[in-house]
Amino acid sequence: MYLRNMEEIRHRFMLRCFKSTGKWLGLSIVIGSLIALLHNWAFHYPLFPQKLYPFAFLAAAIGASEELLFRGYIQGQLRLLNPLFAGFFAAFSHSLYKTCLFILPAESYDYSLAYLFILTFVVGLFFAWITEKSKSIYPALLAHALFDILVYGALKVAPYWVF
């Protein structure tokens, strides 16, 4: 009897967690896709890559690792002090890191560093918010990985900032 009750409790808990995280995962798919589409439209790139090259998956892995560091570790550790500060600091530090990658470009880009910083900061605030509300890193991780696939998927070779 005890085993059946524990199994039922575990099943209900897992189902509740999946339903809660599931809605945030759905939102992150929509938001990650919209941000990528807006980016591609603004820079006159095709909205969707016609073909995905192998770099698309490396870009997704890079984006996922950035989320693990900035939202998972930094925001997670600072959340203990103040959740609002944690989200702002994680977004700010990720924006600073991303902007530094483009300071000395080996090739020319159409990016304004101020635009890049502000855009990355605003998106980072959204990722911080969704991480805090969902109590999971997975929605932000999924949104970032999807963004990177849609933005960098058509590249045959990795851009200079990867190396």
C-alpha positions as CSV (number, residue, x, y, z in Angstrom):
1,M,0.0,0.0,0.0
2,Y,2.8,2.4,0.9
3,L,4.6,1.8,-2.4
4,R,1.4,2.4,-4.4
5,N,0.8,5.7,-2.6
6,M,4.4,6.8,-3.1
7,E,4.3,5.9,-6.7
8,E,1.0,7.8,-7.1
9,I,2.5,10.9,-5.4
10,R,5.6,10.8,-7.6
11,H,3.5,10.4,-10.7
12,R,1.3,13.4,-9.8
13,F,4.3,15.5,-8.9
14,M,6.0,14.7,-12.2
15,L,2.8,15.4,-14.2
16,R,2.3,18.7,-12.4
17,C,6.0,19.7,-13.0
18,F,5.7,18.7,-16.7
19,K,2.5,20.7,-17.2
20,S,4.0,23.7,-15.5
21,T,7.3,23.6,-17.4
22,G,5.5,22.5,-20.6
23,K,3.6,25.8,-20.9
24,W,6.9,27.7,-20.4
25,L,8.6,25.5,-23.0
26,G,5.8,26.4,-25.5
27,L,6.1,30.1,-24.8
28,S,9.9,29.9,-25.2
29,I,9.5,28.2,-28.6
30,V,7.3,31.0,-29.7
31,I,9.5,33.8,-28.3
32,G,12.8,32.3,-29.5
33,S,11.3,31.9,-33.0
34,L,9.9,35.4,-33.1
35,I,13.1,37.0,-31.9
36,A,15.1,35.1,-34.6
37,L,12.5,36.0,-37.3
38,L,12.7,39.7,-36.3
39,H,16.5,39.5,-36.3
40,N,16.6,37.9,-39.8
41,W,14.0,40.4,-41.1
42,A,15.9,43.4,-39.7
43,F,19.1,42.3,-41.4
44,H,17.4,41.2,-44.6
45,Y,18.4,37.6,-44.2
46,P,16.0,34.8,-45.2
47,L,13.5,34.3,-42.4
48,F,14.1,30.6,-42.3
49,P,17.3,28.9,-43.3
50,Q,16.8,27.0,-46.6
51,K,19.2,24.3,-45.4
52,L,20.7,23.6,-42.0
53,Y,24.4,23.2,-42.0
54,P,26.4,21.5,-39.2
55,F,27.3,24.8,-37.6
56,A,23.6,25.3,-36.7
57,F,23.9,22.5,-34.1
58,L,27.2,23.9,-32.7
59,A,25.5,27.4,-32.5
60,A,22.6,25.8,-30.5
61,A,25.1,24.1,-28.2
62,I,26.9,27.4,-27.6
63,G,23.6,29.2,-26.9
64,A,22.6,26.4,-24.5
65,S,26.0,26.6,-22.7
66,E,25.6,30.4,-22.4
67,E,22.2,29.8,-20.7
68,L,23.6,27.2,-18.4
69,L,26.3,29.7,-17.3
70,F,24.4,33.0,-17.2
71,R,20.8,31.9,-16.3
72,G,21.6,28.6,-14.6
73,Y,24.7,29.3,-12.6
74,I,25.0,33.1,-12.2
75,Q,21.3,33.9,-11.9
76,G,20.8,30.7,-9.8
77,Q,23.5,31.7,-7.3
78,L,22.5,35.4,-7.0
79,R,18.8,34.4,-6.7
80,L,19.6,33.6,-3.1
81,L,20.5,37.3,-2.5
82,N,17.8,38.9,-4.6
83,P,15.9,37.4,-7.5
84,L,15.4,40.7,-9.3
85,F,19.1,41.6,-9.0
86,A,20.0,38.1,-10.1
87,G,18.0,38.5,-13.4
88,F,19.4,41.9,-14.1
89,F,23.0,40.9,-13.4
90,A,22.8,37.7,-15.5
91,A,21.3,39.7,-18.4
92,F,23.9,42.5,-18.1
93,S,26.8,40.1,-17.8
94,H,25.6,38.1,-20.8
95,S,25.2,41.3,-22.9
96,L,28.6,42.5,-21.9
97,Y,30.2,39.1,-22.9
98,K,28.3,39.0,-26.2
99,T,29.3,42.6,-27.1
100,C,32.9,41.9,-26.3
101,L,32.9,39.2,-28.9
102,F,32.2,41.8,-31.6
103,I,34.6,44.6,-30.4
104,L,37.5,43.5,-32.6
105,P,35.9,41.8,-35.5
106,A,38.0,39.9,-38.0
107,E,35.2,40.5,-40.5
108,S,32.8,43.3,-41.0
109,Y,29.3,43.1,-39.4
110,D,26.3,45.3,-39.8
111,Y,25.9,45.4,-36.0
112,S,26.1,48.5,-33.9
113,L,27.7,47.5,-30.6
114,A,25.1,49.6,-28.7
115,Y,22.2,47.9,-30.6
116,L,23.8,44.5,-29.9
117,F,24.2,45.2,-26.2
118,I,20.6,46.6,-25.7
119,L,19.0,43.9,-27.8
120,T,20.9,41.2,-25.9
121,F,20.1,42.8,-22.6
122,V,16.4,43.0,-23.3
123,V,16.2,39.4,-24.5
124,G,18.3,38.4,-21.5
125,L,15.8,40.1,-19.2
126,F,13.1,38.0,-20.8
127,F,15.2,34.8,-20.4
128,A,15.8,35.7,-16.8
129,W,12.1,36.3,-16.2
130,I,11.1,33.0,-17.8
131,T,13.7,31.2,-15.8
132,E,12.5,32.7,-12.6
133,K,8.8,32.2,-13.3
134,S,9.1,28.6,-14.6
135,K,11.7,27.7,-11.9
136,S,13.6,25.9,-14.7
137,I,16.5,26.7,-17.0
138,Y,15.0,24.6,-19.9
139,P,12.6,27.3,-21.4
140,A,15.4,29.9,-21.7
141,L,17.8,27.2,-22.9
142,L,15.4,26.1,-25.6
143,A,14.5,29.6,-26.7
144,H,18.2,30.5,-27.1
145,A,19.1,27.3,-28.9
146,L,16.2,27.8,-31.3
147,F,17.2,31.4,-31.9
148,D,20.7,30.3,-32.8
149,I,19.5,27.6,-35.1
150,L,17.3,30.0,-37.0
151,V,19.8,32.8,-37.2
152,Y,23.0,30.8,-37.8
153,G,21.6,27.7,-39.5
154,A,22.3,28.8,-43.0
155,L,26.0,29.4,-42.3
156,K,28.3,26.9,-43.9
157,V,31.2,27.9,-41.7
158,A,31.3,29.3,-38.2
159,P,31.8,33.0,-37.8
160,Y,35.0,34.3,-36.4
161,W,33.6,34.9,-32.9
162,V,33.3,31.1,-32.3
163,F,37.0,30.6,-32.3
